[in-house]
Amino acid sequence: MTDLYSDLWSTYYAPRLSARELRQFTEASSKPLTTFLDDIIRPSAYRPDLGAYMSVSPTKNLTGRDHSIVCDLAPEDWQYQSLFTNVLKIATVNDENYNRPMFRTALGPHYIFTFEYDRDDAALSFLRQQLGWLRSPKHPLDSSIGQFVAHLRATYADFVGLNVTYSGNKSLHYHFAFSTHVIAQRAPERPSLRYGLQKAWDALAQEFQGFAALAIPASQAIDATLRQPEWYRRLPLGTRLIDKDHAFDVPAGHPVPQVVLWEHVRHTAGRGATQSIFNPADFTRTDIPNNRKGGKAAPLSFIVGSVEADHCADRLRQFYPDFPSFAGFVVERGELRAQFYNGPGDKRPSSYMSEDFGSILIQGTYLGPKPPRLPKPLGEMLAIWSEEFRQRHLAPGGRERTSIEQQFAEAATDRDAAMAAMGTVLDSLVTDPNPCHFLSAPEGISKSRTLIANTPGYLKRLENRGVTGLMMFAFSTYKLAGEKAAEFNAAHPTPRFGQRYKAIVLKSWSRLYSEACEALGVAEITLEKALELGAPSLQTAVKLHQPEVMDRIASTFRALHRSHAGAVPILFTVHDVAHEWVKDSASRLMLSPAYWDATLSPKVQRAMAREDTKLAILIHDEVSKDNLVRIDRAEARAWVDDLAAMPHPEGGRKKLWPKGAPMTRLLEGYQAFAKLNPPPEGLTFDEAVAIREVPAGGWDEITTKDSGEYGVKATAHHADWKDIYGEEVGKDWSIHVRAWPTTSASKVLILTTEAVPTAIIRRIGKPWFVTELDTPEIARDVVETRPSREVIGRNLPTLVREARKEHLAETGRPLIGIGNKMSHVVQTQTHHTAKGSNAYIGQDIVQTIALLPPEEYGRLEALNAWCGRDDLIRLSHLDQFNQTAGRNLGFRAPRTGPKPAHILLINRRLFDALTPLLTFARYEMRERVSPRVQKAGRTDAKAAVAVRPMMSGKERLAALRQALAA
């Protein structure tokens, strides 16, 4: 084809470019690449059958960015256009969103991500570097940009191709086309479509910016305006009419072709590509406003006194720093307006800007220069600024961060910064006068390590305030308590503040009794045996019948005392010991030397032991929902109430089961009553005692409802089918808030990484101060996610073995399994035993998440009803996911080199249900796109639309001259 622009290239471009750079333009002009335009853009440009189109225009000033041009655009007329958008919903001038294309974002067969570098300084030199990316001696995919395309093809099953179009001035437009078939299937309802597309743009831009072969200078940043789906971008093979200063000094009014300098389009996925660029969670968010409310572009609910309104006001003041100056927002006749003062003498704002306009309507006297226009109408700008605020200032779920949470979110820009900021937060919470603090923070962010390092300082500050006592750290297992105690002693080898500090591991009496019996080779006395022996308690029976065991326990405590002689003991123990501390448990009292002093009376022994062992600070790590509340079925409580009301067979006022009676007497009463009245399933003696200990008025009664957390109810497939989850609806439950958290110590700090305990504490309210930390500035690590309906309890061992075999064949590395119902599978731990462990750092992991057992589902539905929520079942799954993914990713991932593999096998029904809440996931669940989905998404470009061939060179030149003359 004849190059119509040979004179343009030789006159204006040849003096600034090398011969091979100039040849890139001349060859692109004489041999146009048309596949991207013909296969990707034109088939979707006007689809009245779908109510969608792509705005195409020769100018940025097309009103409404509507379909008036593209609907009548003949194939030969495309070259006269300059700009295009992504797919939008068709609107007419009478539609309320006609002038707000941002609210008309639609999902077409493809989505085009466009990148541009448009800095004025050093623009030409960087353009020449980019031209170098496109060149290769042989195959186009050997070029630098081709290597990036090869990477995308090998990674993303929905990647279709790249088109690099010259903007007509000093930049290139990189148009990356991705098929939308995966997101269309995974998220059929897309309440946050625009947000999801923006987040995908961010992810791709980050990959592009950091791709080694491109060597993009740190000073160069991609133009973020093209992040918006409705923003105009340069049309391949279109024409630009120069209207401003030009990098190659092409005069104003001269046409410049938007030639295609590089192109690669393939509609089949690359071999091994299993990911999608689109994250379904971003498309199903409901906490980011993306639709108009009340017929207005900006949600009016944020206007009156809200922090979002304050943010928008600040942005308007930045845009109008002088007069007219922003005065405030008002709503008049259902329309939002921004009011402005004309000058310093104004007492009332007279000028205003309506939400449909981007300019100020001057009212009254104003003598200054014409004020600038907003880039978009006020309503659109407010929606953009509101979304900007929410993304920056709102935590997952749309909750506004507190000042300390916001400071942490802004400071945590990388791992080291996050850990330093964590120290600041912990220091603030521990030294705060409020006695009860609850902290939720990411896994592996060194919460306990920071607290260990600062323990002497914390105790000294409390001492200065008159608070004395011991400090206790409580963990989920003795193994973890032992590891942390060793870490403490390594961190504090020398005295501080004139004192030494020594960590000791404190075990429960029952644990010490078991260990002593094993060491001495004697059988343990059970509570039933103590009853037979006539002892009122197990401890009394041991004292009377196994004195050698009690002596061994006493020697254990004496050794414990010697181990920290002359030092301040810091207790490291397990949750149960901490929970029983306020009840004067044997573990607590025996810790005191006074307890073993035979010269003291029992009453004095007890009083002194209590005083010796009072806690100044309790740090409770990884709290669970059951640590905070009791959740019991109503029938279990009713059975215990009946037992408690039963008179004693001896008559009189005695009860069969009096509160506070010796344990053996309670066991005797329980057994007698249970013979005639079998207890409800699962109600053991210990559970019955725990229910009996709850004080009168200490229960909340609730009835479960169907929260719909697992999606639409399944239907029967056979006659004996049961809706195991539906059967949990309409059940009566009783919930009791445990007392230990507020009564154990002068200062209690509870730590968690989970959302469910946090929701419970928020429901409890006072005296708790809750701090939830997230790290929006740190990119989330990716977990390869494999949803399947085969992920159910009985299949988990087989699925894990298959995943291991496949992973070993592909990488040569083993997979460590973490999941429930796989106890017999080697190299596999449960989620609970893996919780909090550092043993998986650097290891490849496969974790499994299946649907809950009905009993646990019912307990969480009870919590939903109690908390007034409908998401705690799903959040419990995400808590489990976060915990296990945090074993080898996030803050536990290696600082350099590739991250360990992490594979998630999850039930498909559950994964679909979790999708709207995946903003609560600290790690990105990136679904592996199955071959079936890939096949379903393949398109036949030739059959999509009948495309007329391009005009000949003479026809193009004649038509172009005619168009320019007009």
ZAMARGU-4260 file (C-alpha; in steps of 0.2 Angstrom, whole numbers, plus 5000, padded with zeros to 4 digits):
<rodrens>
0) 5000/5000/5000 | 5006/5017/4996 | 5012/5028/5010 | 5002/5043/5010 | 5012/5051/5024
5) 5030/5049/5016 | 5032/5068/5016 | 5026/5070/5034 | 5039/5057/5040 | 5053/5064/5029
10) 5050/5082/5033 | 5046/5082/5052 | 5052/5065/5059 | 5068/5061/5049 | 5078/5075/5058
15) 5074/5069/5075 | 5075/5050/5073 | 5087/5037/5068 | 5085/5028/5051 | 5078/5012/5059
20) 5067/5022/5070 | 5060/5032/5055 | 5058/5015/5046 | 5046/5009/5060 | 5034/5024/5055
25) 5036/5022/5037 | 5033/5003/5037 | 5018/5005/5049 | 5011/5018/5037 | 5013/5009/5021
30) 5009/4991/5028 | 4995/4994/5041 | 4992/4981/5054 | 4973/4979/5055 | 4969/4964/5066
35) 4966/4972/5082 | 4955/4985/5075 | 4945/4972/5064 | 4944/4958/5077 | 4943/4967/5094
40) 4937/4985/5092 | 4925/4985/5077 | 4914/4970/5082 | 4910/4978/5099 | 4909/4996/5093
45) 4890/4996/5091 | 4879/4982/5098 | 4861/4989/5099 | 4856/4971/5103 | 4866/4972/5119
50) 4862/4990/5122 | 4881/4994/5121 | 4894/5003/5111 | 4911/5010/5111 | 4912/5029/5109
55) 4922/5034/5094 | 4926/5052/5090 | 4938/5063/5080 | 4938/5075/5096 | 4937/5074/5115
60) 4922/5086/5115 | 4909/5073/5109 | 4893/5077/5120 | 4889/5062/5132 | 4902/5052/5123
65) 4887/5044/5115 | 4885/5032/5100 | 4880/5045/5087 | 4895/5043/5077 | 4899/5024/5079
70) 4882/5019/5074 | 4883/5025/5057 | 4902/5023/5054 | 4906/5014/5038 | 4922/5003/5038
75) 4930/5016/5027 | 4927/5030/5039 | 4936/5023/5054 | 4952/5031/5048 | 4944/5049/5051
80) 4942/5045/5069 | 4954/5048/5083 | 4948/5042/5099 | 4938/5027/5107 | 4932/5021/5124
85) 4929/5004/5131 | 4911/4997/5130 | 4898/5008/5138 | 4879/5007/5139 | 4869/5016/5126
90) 4861/5032/5132 | 4851/5046/5124 | 4850/5064/5129 | 4835/5062/5140 | 4844/5048/5150
95) 4849/5054/5167 | 4867/5047/5165 | 4869/5054/5147 | 4883/5066/5152 | 4890/5054/5165
100) 4898/5040/5155 | 4907/5034/5170 | 4890/5027/5176 | 4887/5018/5160 | 4902/5006/5160
105) 4897/4990/5153 | 4906/4973/5150 | 4909/4968/5132 | 4917/4953/5124 | 4934/4961/5127
110) 4941/4974/5139 | 4955/4985/5133 | 4968/4991/5146 | 4978/5006/5139 | 4994/5012/5145
115) 5003/5028/5140 | 5018/5038/5146 | 5015/5056/5143 | 5027/5066/5153 | 5033/5082/5144
120) 5051/5082/5150 | 5062/5070/5141 | 5047/5064/5131 | 5056/5062/5115 | 5070/5052/5122
125) 5058/5040/5131 | 5048/5038/5115 | 5064/5033/5106 | 5067/5020/5120 | 5049/5013/5118
130) 5052/5011/5099 | 5067/5000/5104 | 5055/4989/5114 | 5046/4985/5098 | 5061/4980/5087
135) 5068/4963/5085 | 5079/4955/5072 | 5068/4941/5068 | 5051/4936/5076 | 5041/4950/5084
140) 5039/4940/5100 | 5058/4941/5102 | 5057/4960/5105 | 5056/4967/5123 | 5037/4970/5121
145) 5036/4953/5113 | 5043/4945/5129 | 5030/4954/5139 | 5017/4948/5128 | 5024/4930/5129
150) 5023/4932/5148 | 5005/4937/5148 | 5001/4923/5136 | 5009/4910/5148 | 5000/4918/5163
155) 4983/4923/5159 | 4970/4912/5150 | 4960/4928/5145 | 4974/4937/5137 | 4970/4940/5118
160) 4983/4952/5112 | 4992/4969/5111 | 4991/4983/5099 | 5004/4998/5100 | 4997/5013/5092
165) 5006/5030/5089 | 4997/5044/5098 | 5001/5056/5084 | 5013/5066/5095 | 5025/5061/5108
170) 5019/5045/5115 | 5013/5027/5111 | 4996/5019/5117 | 4998/5001/5123 | 4981/4993/5120
175) 4980/4976/5130 | 4965/4966/5125 | 4958/4953/5137 | 4943/4942/5135 | 4929/4945/5148
180) 4922/4927/5147 | 4930/4922/5164 | 4923/4936/5174 | 4907/4935/5165 | 4905/4918/5172
185) 4913/4920/5189 | 4903/4936/5193 | 4887/4936/5184 | 4881/4950/5196 | 4894/4964/5195
190) 4889/4979/5207 | 4906/4986/5206 | 4910/4983/5188 | 4920/4999/5186 | 4930/4997/5202
195) 4934/4979/5196 | 4941/4985/5179 | 4951/4998/5188 | 4959/4986/5200 | 4963/4974/5185
200) 4971/4989/5177 | 4982/4993/5192 | 4988/4974/5193 | 4992/4974/5174 | 5001/4991/5175
205) 5011/4985/5190 | 5017/4970/5180 | 5021/4981/5165 | 5030/4994/5175 | 5041/4981/5183
210) 5045/4970/5168 | 5064/4968/5168 | 5066/4967/5149 | 5058/4985/5147 | 5069/4993/5160
215) 5057/5007/5163 | 5065/5022/5172 | 5058/5025/5189 | 5055/5043/5184 | 5042/5037/5171
220) 5024/5033/5177 | 5009/5027/5167 | 4996/5040/5164 | 4983/5035/5177 | 4968/5044/5168
225) 4967/5029/5156 | 4963/5019/5171 | 4945/5024/5168 | 4935/5014/5156 | 4926/5028/5149
230) 4942/5039/5146 | 4946/5042/5127 | 4962/5033/5120 | 4970/5034/5103 | 4961/5023/5090
235) 4972/5011/5080 | 4974/5017/5062 | 4964/5033/5066 | 4970/5051/5062 | 4975/5065/5074
240) 4973/5083/5069 | 4987/5093/5077 | 4980/5107/5088 | 4994/5111/5100 | 5013/5110/5101
245) 5020/5095/5093 | 5036/5085/5098 | 5041/5084/5080 | 5035/5102/5076 | 5021/5096/5065
250) 5011/5112/5062 | 4993/5115/5069 | 4980/5109/5058 | 4990/5095/5050 | 4984/5077/5050
255) 4995/5064/5058 | 4991/5045/5056 | 4989/5035/5072 | 4999/5021/5065 | 5000/5003/5072
260) 5018/5000/5076 | 5017/4983/5084 | 5003/4970/5085 | 5000/4953/5091 | 4982/4945/5093
265) 4978/4927/5097 | 4961/4921/5103 | 4967/4905/5111 | 4976/4904/5128 | 4994/4901/5129
270) 5000/4884/5135 | 5000/4883/5154 | 4990/4899/5156 | 4978/4896/5171 | 4975/4914/5178
275) 4963/4928/5174 | 4968/4946/5175 | 4951/4950/5183 | 4948/4946/5201 | 4929/4942/5204
280) 4930/4949/5222 | 4933/4967/5215 | 4918/4966/5204 | 4906/4961/5218 | 4910/4974/5231
285) 4895/4983/5238 | 4905/4995/5249 | 4912/5006/5235 | 4899/5017/5227 | 4898/5015/5209
290) 4880/5019/5205 | 4870/5035/5206 | 4858/5036/5221 | 4842/5046/5221 | 4845/5051/5203
295) 4861/5060/5207 | 4878/5057/5202 | 4886/5059/5219 | 4877/5050/5234 | 4869/5063/5244
300) 4870/5053/5259 | 4888/5058/5261 | 4886/5076/5260 | 4880/5082/5277 | 4894/5081/5289
305) 4902/5065/5283 | 4921/5062/5281 | 4918/5059/5263 | 4910/5076/5261 | 4925/5084/5270
310) 4937/5075/5258 | 4928/5081/5243 | 4927/5099/5250 | 4946/5098/5252 | 4948/5093/5234
315) 4937/5107/5228 | 4947/5120/5238 | 4963/5113/5230 | 4956/5116/5213 | 4950/5133/5218
320) 4963/5140/5230 | 4958/5158/5226 | 4941/5167/5223 | 4929/5161/5219 | 4932/5150/5235
325) 4922/5135/5240 | 4909/5138/5253 | 4900/5122/5255 | 4888/5109/5248 | 4869/5112/5248
330) 4855/5102/5241 | 4842/5113/5232 | 4826/5105/5224 | 4834/5088/5225 | 4850/5094/5216
335) 4867/5095/5223 | 4876/5111/5222 | 4894/5118/5227 | 4893/5136/5233 | 4906/5149/5231
340) 4911/5166/5238 | 4915/5179/5225 | 4927/5188/5236 | 4934/5191/5254 | 4919/5203/5258
345) 4905/5191/5254 | 4895/5185/5269 | 4884/5173/5259 | 4890/5163/5244 | 4881/5168/5229
350) 4890/5159/5215 | 4887/5140/5213 | 4891/5125/5202 | 4877/5112/5198 | 4881/5094/5198
355) 4878/5093/5180 | 4891/5106/5176 | 4910/5107/5178 | 4911/5127/5178 | 4905/5139/5191
360) 4890/5150/5187 | 4895/5167/5193 | 4881/5176/5202 | 4883/5194/5209 | 4900/5204/5207
365) 4916/5195/5203 | 4930/5205/5195 | 4944/5191/5194 | 4949/5180/5180 | 4938/5167/5173
370) 4939/5152/5185 | 4944/5135/5178 | 4933/5121/5174 | 4933/5104/5183 | 4939/5090/5172
375) 4922/5082/5173 | 4905/5088/5179 | 4904/5091/5198 | 4893/5075/5201 | 4906/5064/5192
380) 4920/5072/5201 | 4912/5070/5218 | 4909/5052/5214 | 4927/5050/5209 | 4933/5059/5225
385) 4921/5049/5236 | 4928/5033/5229 | 4946/5039/5230 | 4942/5043/5249 | 4934/5026/5252
390) 4948/5017/5244 | 4961/5026/5254 | 4952/5028/5271 | 4940/5014/5272 | 4945/4997/5278
395) 4938/4981/5270 | 4920/4980/5272 | 4918/4999/5271 | 4922/5003/5289 | 4930/5020/5292
400) 4947/5018/5300 | 4951/5026/5316 | 4965/5039/5317 | 4978/5026/5323 | 4972/5013/5310
405) 4973/5026/5296 | 4991/5031/5302 | 4996/5013/5301 | 4988/5010/5284 | 4998/5025/5277
410) 5014/5020/5286 | 5014/5002/5281 | 5021/5004/5264 | 5032/4988/5264 | 5037/4974/5277
415) 5049/4984/5287 | 5038/4999/5288 | 5023/4989/5293 | 5033/4981/5307 | 5039/4997/5313
420) 5022/5004/5313 | 5016/4989/5322 | 5028/4993/5336 | 5020/5011/5337 | 5003/5004/5338
425) 5006/4991/5351 | 5016/5004/5362 | 5000/5015/5361 | 4988/5001/5366 | 4998/4993/5380
430) 5001/5010/5388 | 4984/5017/5385 | 4974/5020/5402 | 4959/5010/5395 | 4961/4992/5403
435) 4954/4982/5388 | 4961/4983/5371 | 4957/4971/5356 | 4969/4971/5341 | 4967/4963/5324
440) 4982/4963/5313 | 4989/4953/5299 | 4998/4936/5301 | 5017/4936/5304 | 5018/4955/5307
445) 5028/4952/5323 | 5015/4956/5336 | 5021/4945/5350 | 5039/4948/5345 | 5037/4967/5347
450) 5028/4964/5364 | 5041/4953/5370 | 5055/4965/5365 | 5046/4979/5375 | 5040/4970/5390
455) 5052/4978/5403 | 5046/4995/5397 | 5028/4991/5398 | 5030/4984/5416 | 5040/5000/5421
460) 5027/5012/5414 | 5013/5002/5423 | 5023/5002/5439 | 5025/5021/5438 | 5006/5022/5437
465) 5004/5011/5453 | 5000/4995/5444 | 5010/4980/5449 | 5009/4961/5446 | 5015/4948/5434
470) 5014/4948/5415 | 5007/4934/5406 | 5007/4928/5387 | 4994/4915/5383 | 4996/4905/5367
475) 4986/4891/5359 | 4998/4877/5362 | 5012/4873/5374 | 5024/4871/5360 | 5021/4889/5354
480) 5022/4895/5372 | 5039/4886/5374 | 5045/4894/5358 | 5040/4911/5363 | 5048/4909/5380
485) 5064/4904/5372 | 5063/4920/5361 | 5060/4931/5376 | 5075/4924/5385 | 5086/4927/5370
490) 5080/4944/5368 | 5083/4949/5387 | 5100/4942/5392 | 5104/4957/5403 | 5095/4967/5416
495) 5085/4982/5411 | 5079/4996/5423 | 5090/4987/5436 | 5080/4971/5435 | 5082/4954/5426
500) 5067/4947/5417 | 5065/4928/5414 | 5052/4919/5404 | 5045/4903/5412 | 5033/4891/5404
505) 5018/4888/5416 | 5008/4872/5413 | 4991/4868/5420 | 4989/4857/5435 | 4980/4844/5424
510) 4995/4844/5412 | 5008/4843/5426 | 4998/4828/5434 | 4998/4818/5418 | 5016/4821/5415
515) 5020/4816/5434 | 5009/4800/5432 | 5018/4795/5416 | 5035/4798/5424 | 5031/4788/5439
520) 5022/4774/5430 | 5006/4776/5439 | 4988/4777/5433 | 4979/4793/5433 | 4964/4795/5445
525) 4949/4801/5435 | 4935/4811/5442 | 4924/4795/5442 | 4938/4786/5452 | 4939/4801/5465
530) 4920/4799/5467 | 4922/4780/5471 | 4936/4785/5483 | 4925/4797/5492 | 4936/4812/5489
535) 4927/4829/5485 | 4939/4833/5471 | 4952/4826/5460 | 4966/4835/5469 | 4961/4829/5486
540) 4961/4811/5479 | 4978/4814/5472 | 4985/4821/5489 | 4977/4806/5499 | 4980/4792/5487
545) 4995/4797/5476 | 5006/4808/5488 | 5022/4804/5477 | 5013/4812/5462 | 5009/4827/5472
550) 5027/4828/5478 | 5033/4827/5460 | 5021/4842/5455 | 5028/4851/5470 | 5046/4848/5465
555) 5041/4855/5448 | 5035/4871/5455 | 5051/4872/5466 | 5062/4870/5451 | 5051/4883/5442
560) 5055/4895/5456 | 5073/4892/5456 | 5074/4895/5437 | 5069/4913/5439 | 5077/4916/5456
565) 5082/4935/5457 | 5073/4939/5441 | 5055/4945/5437 | 5046/4930/5430 | 5036/4933/5414
570) 5023/4919/5412 | 5021/4910/5395 | 5006/4898/5395 | 4991/4892/5386 | 4974/4899/5384
575) 4965/4888/5396 | 4977/4893/5410 | 4974/4911/5407 | 4955/4909/5406 | 4954/4900/5423
580) 4966/4912/5432 | 4952/4923/5439 | 4944/4907/5447 | 4960/4904/5458 | 4964/4889/5448
585) 4977/4876/5455 | 4990/4882/5442 | 4989/4899/5448 | 4989/4896/5467 | 5003/4883/5466
590) 5014/4895/5457 | 5016/4905/5473 | 5029/4899/5486 | 5015/4903/5500 | 5005/4888/5493
595) 5018/4876/5498 | 5022/4884/5515 | 5015/4871/5528 | 5017/4884/5542 | 5002/4894/5535
600) 4984/4891/5537 | 4975/4886/5521 | 4965/4903/5521 | 4982/4913/5523 | 4990/4902/5510
605) 4976/4905/5498 | 4976/4924/5501 | 4995/4926/5499 | 4995/4915/5484 | 4982/4926/5476
610) 4992/4942/5480 | 5008/4934/5473 | 5000/4929/5457 | 4989/4944/5452 | 4992/4949/5434
615) 4997/4967/5429 | 4996/4963/5410 | 4988/4948/5400 | 4993/4947/5382 | 4981/4934/5374
620) 4987/4928/5357 | 4975/4922/5343 | 4959/4922/5353 | 4944/4912/5346 | 4926/4914/5346
625) 4924/4901/5359 | 4936/4909/5370 | 4925/4924/5370 | 4907/4917/5371 | 4898/4901/5375
630) 4886/4895/5362 | 4874/4882/5368 | 4858/4875/5360 | 4842/4879/5370 | 4839/4861/5374
635) 4856/4859/5382 | 4852/4873/5393 | 4835/4867/5397 | 4842/4850/5402 | 4854/4858/5414
640) 4841/4869/5421 | 4830/4854/5425 | 4845/4845/5433 | 4849/4861/5444 | 4831/4862/5449
645) 4829/4843/5454 | 4828/4841/5473 | 4840/4829/5482 | 4833/4812/5485 | 4836/4814/5504
650) 4823/4828/5503 | 4823/4844/5512 | 4829/4860/5504 | 4844/4851/5496 | 4846/4851/5478
655) 4853/4836/5467 | 4865/4848/5458 | 4869/4864/5469 | 4880/4877/5462 | 4897/4877/5469
660) 4897/4860/5476 | 4912/4848/5475 | 4915/4841/5458 | 4913/4823/5463 | 4896/4827/5471
665) 4891/4836/5454 | 4897/4821/5445 | 4886/4810/5456 | 4871/4820/5453 | 4874/4822/5434
670) 4875/4803/5432 | 4859/4800/5443 | 4849/4812/5433 | 4856/4806/5416 | 4850/4788/5419
675) 4832/4794/5419 | 4834/4809/5407 | 4847/4806/5394 | 4856/4822/5390 | 4855/4830/5373
680) 4868/4824/5360 | 4885/4831/5364 | 4881/4837/5382 | 4895/4830/5392 | 4897/4832/5411
685) 4911/4846/5409 | 4899/4855/5397 | 4885/4854/5409 | 4895/4861/5423 | 4901/4875/5412
690) 4883/4879/5408 | 4878/4878/5427 | 4892/4891/5431 | 4884/4905/5421 | 4876/4917/5433
695) 4857/4921/5432 | 4854/4933/5418 | 4870/4929/5409 | 4862/4922/5394 | 4855/4930/5378
700) 4842/4920/5369 | 4841/4920/5350 | 4833/4910/5336 | 4843/4907/5320 | 4837/4913/5303
705) 4843/4908/5285 | 4857/4920/5281 | 4859/4913/5264 | 4878/4912/5266 | 4880/4897/5256
710) 4870/4904/5242 | 4854/4897/5235 | 4847/4881/5243 | 4851/4865/5235 | 4837/4854/5228
715) 4834/4836/5232 | 4842/4824/5220 | 4835/4808/5228 | 4821/4803/5240 | 4832/4802/5256
720) 4840/4819/5252 | 4841/4831/5267 | 4845/4849/5268 | 4858/4848/5281 | 4860/4867/5283
725) 4842/4871/5281 | 4838/4861/5296 | 4849/4873/5307 | 4837/4887/5303 | 4824/4892/5316
730) 4833/4884/5330 | 4834/4892/5348 | 4851/4895/5355 | 4859/4903/5371 | 4874/4914/5371
735) 4884/4919/5386 | 4899/4932/5386 | 4913/4925/5396 | 4920/4935/5410 | 4939/4931/5410
740) 4944/4944/5397 | 4939/4959/5408 | 4943/4951/5425 | 4960/4942/5423 | 4972/4957/5424
745) 4974/4976/5426 | 4978/4977/5408 | 4971/4965/5395 | 4977/4965/5376 | 4969/4952/5365
750) 4977/4948/5349 | 4969/4941/5333 | 4971/4940/5315 | 4953/4935/5312 | 4937/4944/5308
755) 4924/4933/5318 | 4931/4936/5335 | 4933/4954/5330 | 4914/4955/5326 | 4910/4947/5343
760) 4920/4960/5352 | 4912/4974/5343 | 4895/4966/5348 | 4900/4965/5366 | 4905/4984/5366
765) 4911/4992/5382 | 4924/4991/5389 | 4933/4985/5374 | 4943/4997/5362 | 4945/4989/5345
770) 4959/4992/5333 | 4959/4983/5316 | 4974/4985/5305 | 4976/4982/5287 | 4989/4986/5274
775) 4982/4993/5258 | 4999/4999/5252 | 5006/4982/5252 | 5002/4971/5237 | 4994/4955/5241
780) 5002/4938/5238 | 4993/4927/5226 | 4986/4910/5230 | 4983/4898/5216 | 4964/4894/5219
785) 4956/4878/5212 | 4938/4878/5215 | 4929/4861/5213 | 4913/4853/5219 | 4923/4838/5222
790) 4931/4847/5237 | 4921/4838/5251 | 4926/4829/5266 | 4928/4812/5260 | 4938/4817/5244
795) 4951/4828/5253 | 4965/4815/5255 | 4964/4810/5237 | 4963/4828/5231 | 4979/4832/5241
800) 4988/4817/5235 | 4984/4822/5217 | 4990/4840/5220 | 5006/4834/5228 | 5010/4822/5213
805) 5006/4835/5200 | 5017/4848/5210 | 5031/4837/5212 | 5031/4833/5194 | 5031/4851/5189
810) 5043/4858/5201 | 5052/4844/5210 | 5047/4851/5227 | 5035/4843/5240 | 5019/4851/5245
815) 5015/4852/5264 | 4996/4849/5267 | 4986/4859/5279 | 4967/4855/5281 | 4954/4846/5291
820) 4948/4828/5289 | 4965/4822/5283 | 4973/4816/5300 | 4980/4800/5291 | 4988/4809/5277
825) 5007/4811/5280 | 5015/4828/5280 | 4998/4836/5284 | 4992/4846/5298 | 4975/4853/5303
830) 4972/4872/5301 | 4971/4873/5320 | 4988/4865/5323 | 4996/4875/5310 | 4989/4891/5317
835) 5002/4903/5322 | 5017/4892/5317 | 5033/4898/5309 | 5038/4881/5304 | 5031/4883/5286
840) 5041/4898/5281 | 5049/4894/5264 | 5038/4878/5261 | 5026/4875/5247 | 5008/4872/5254
845) 4992/4865/5248 | 4977/4869/5259 | 4959/4863/5258 | 4943/4872/5263 | 4927/4863/5262
850) 4909/4867/5268 | 4906/4867/5287 | 4898/4853/5297 | 4880/4857/5300 | 4883/4859/5319
855) 4897/4872/5317 | 4886/4880/5303 | 4872/4881/5316 | 4883/4889/5329 | 4889/4903/5317
860) 4871/4906/5312 | 4867/4909/5330 | 4881/4921/5331 | 4874/4929/5315 | 4858/4932/5324
865) 4866/4938/5340 | 4877/4950/5331 | 4864/4956/5318 | 4875/4950/5303 | 4874/4939/5289
870) 4892/4935/5285 | 4900/4926/5300 | 4900/4909/5291 | 4909/4915/5276 | 4921/4926/5287
875) 4925/4910/5297 | 4931/4902/5281 | 4941/4918/5276 | 4949/4918/5293 | 4954/4900/5291
880) 4961/4904/5273 | 4970/4920/5280 | 4978/4910/5294 | 4984/4896/5283 | 4990/4907/5269
885) 5000/4917/5281 | 5010/4902/5286 | 5021/4905/5270 | 5015/4921/5262 | 5013/4939/5267
890) 5025/4944/5281 | 5032/4926/5282 | 5036/4926/5263 | 5055/4927/5259 | 5061/4945/5256
895) 5070/4940/5240 | 5068/4928/5226 | 5052/4919/5221 | 5038/4916/5234 | 5034/4898/5239
900) 5019/4890/5230 | 5003/4891/5239 | 4988/4881/5232 | 4970/4882/5238 | 4958/4868/5235
905) 4941/4874/5239 | 4923/4869/5236 | 4916/4878/5221 | 4899/4882/5230 | 4909/4889/5244
910) 4921/4899/5233 | 4906/4907/5224 | 4898/4912/5241 | 4915/4919/5247 | 4917/4930/5231
915) 4908/4946/5237 | 4918/4946/5254 | 4936/4943/5246 | 4941/4960/5251 | 4943/4953/5268
920) 4956/4941/5262 | 4973/4946/5265 | 4979/4936/5250 | 4972/4936/5233 | 4963/4920/5228
925) 4967/4919/5210 | 4957/4906/5202 | 4966/4894/5190 | 4955/4894/5174 | 4950/4877/5169
930) 4952/4870/5152 | 4933/4869/5151 | 4931/4888/5155 | 4945/4892/5142 | 4936/4882/5129
935) 4920/4891/5133 | 4928/4908/5131 | 4936/4906/5114 | 4929/4917/5100 | 4929/4915/5082
940) 4935/4933/5076 | 4930/4929/5058 | 4913/4925/5062 | 4910/4939/5074 | 4907/4952/5061
945) 4909/4954/5042 | 4923/4967/5040 | 4925/4976/5024 | 4943/4978/5018 | 4952/4994/5019
950) 4951/5006/5005 | 4965/5008/4993 | 4978/5021/4995 | 4971/5033/4982 | 4953/5031/4990
955) 4960/5035/5007 | 4969/5050/5001 | 4954/5057/4992 | 4943/5054/5006 | 4955/5062/5019
960) 4957/5078/5009 | 4938/5079/5007 | 4935/5077/5026 | 4948/5089/5030 | 4941/5102/5018
965) 4924/5100/5026
</rodrens>
